[in-house]
Amino acid sequence: MDGVDALYALLKNEGLTCVVSRDGAFYRSQEHGIRPLMHWLRADPDFCRGGLAADRVIGKAAAMLFVYGGIRAVRAGVISELALAVFQKAGVEAEYETLVPHIINRDHTGYCPMETLVADLDDPAEAFARLGEKVQ
């Protein structure tokens, strides 16, 4: 997956949190969490269809959003077991540096609230709707 490796290098070199490429277009963000994905998906639900992504941290919420958007392959610095299972079920190629049981919140006091919010879901469209109620 040379494409995702190059994207991951771009992510690290430019201090990004998330980068997506599709058909020569690049979407870059330094925002934390799922906010950039939600913004891009709201603006264009097909923005990542068949594309590649690199992200510093991918939990189940981000994985569900990537699958909802039709991503083809991803590379993560850290990925949760729940997120990896989402990608495997959807047939999305996933590479990562570190696999963890759960994503921890920014305060290190518990699990990521977005991952917890979608923990009981299997449908990416349902996850997009539920996450959309929380993320403006």
C-alpha positions in Angstrom: 0.0 0.0 0.0 2.5 2.6 -1.2 -0.2 5.2 -1.5 -1.2 5.1 2.1 2.4 5.0 3.2 3.1 8.2 1.2 0.0 9.8 2.7 1.1 8.8 6.2 4.5 10.4 5.6 2.7 13.6 4.4 0.6 13.5 7.6 3.7 13.3 9.8 5.8 15.8 7.8 3.0 18.5 7.8 1.8 17.9 11.3 -1.6 16.8 10.2 -4.1 14.7 12.1 -5.9 13.4 9.0 -5.3 13.4 5.2 -7.5 11.9 2.5 -6.6 11.6 -1.2 -8.9 10.8 -4.0 -8.5 11.4 -7.8 -5.7 13.9 -7.2 -7.5 15.9 -4.6 -6.2 16.1 -1.1 -8.2 16.9 2.1 -5.9 17.9 5.0 -6.8 18.7 8.6 -5.0 19.5 11.9 -8.3 19.2 13.9 -8.6 16.4 16.4 -11.2 13.7 16.6 -13.8 13.0 13.9 -14.7 16.6 13.2 -12.8 16.9 9.9 -14.4 13.6 8.6 -17.9 14.8 9.6 -17.3 18.2 7.9 -16.0 16.6 4.7 -18.8 14.0 4.6 -21.5 16.6 5.1 -20.1 18.8 2.3 -19.6 15.8 -0.1 -20.8 12.3 1.0 -18.6 10.8 -1.8 -15.4 12.8 -1.0 -13.4 9.7 -0.1 -15.1 7.1 -2.2 -12.4 4.8 -3.5 -9.7 7.0 -2.0 -6.9 6.6 0.6 -6.6 8.0 4.1 -4.0 8.5 6.8 -4.9 9.4 10.3 -3.0 9.7 13.5 -5.7 7.9 15.6 -8.6 5.8 14.3 -11.2 4.5 16.7 -14.5 2.8 15.8 -16.3 6.2 15.1 -13.7 7.3 12.6 -13.6 3.8 11.0 -17.4 3.8 10.6 -17.2 7.2 9.0 -14.4 6.2 6.6 -16.5 3.1 5.6 -19.6 5.2 5.2 -17.6 7.4 2.8 -16.3 4.5 0.8 -12.6 4.7 1.6 -10.5 1.9 0.0 -7.4 1.8 2.3 -6.1 3.5 5.4 -3.0 3.9 7.4 -3.1 4.8 11.1 -0.6 5.6 13.8 -2.9 4.1 16.4 -6.0 2.0 15.7 -8.4 0.4 18.1 -9.4 -3.3 17.8 -13.0 -2.1 17.3 -11.9 0.1 14.3 -9.8 -2.7 12.8 -12.8 -5.0 13.0 -14.9 -2.4 11.1 -12.4 -2.2 8.3 -12.0 -5.9 8.1 -15.7 -6.5 7.9 -16.0 -3.8 5.1 -13.0 -5.1 3.1 -11.0 -1.9 3.7 -7.2 -2.4 3.7 -5.8 -1.1 7.0 -2.2 -0.6 8.1 -1.2 0.7 11.5 1.7 1.3 13.8 0.0 0.5 17.1 -3.1 -1.6 17.8 -4.9 -0.9 21.1 -8.0 -2.4 22.7 -9.8 1.0 22.9 -9.1 4.7 22.1 -8.6 6.7 25.4 -10.1 10.1 25.8 -7.9 13.2 25.7 -7.9 13.5 29.6 -6.8 9.8 29.9 -9.7 9.2 32.3 -11.7 6.7 30.2 -12.6 5.6 26.7 -13.1 8.0 23.7 -16.6 9.3 23.9 -17.1 9.0 20.1 -16.0 5.4 20.1 -18.3 4.7 23.0 -21.2 6.4 21.2 -21.0 3.9 18.3 -19.9 0.9 20.2 -23.3 -0.9 19.8 -23.6 -0.1 16.0 -22.7 -2.1 12.9 -24.2 0.2 10.3 -22.0 3.0 9.1 -25.0 5.1 8.0 -26.5 4.8 11.4 -23.2 5.8 13.0 -22.9 8.8 10.7 -26.4 9.9 11.8 -25.7 9.3 15.5 -22.4 11.1 15.4 -23.9 14.0 13.5 -26.2 14.7 16.4 -23.1 15.2 18.6 -20.6 16.8 16.3 -21.4 20.2 14.8 
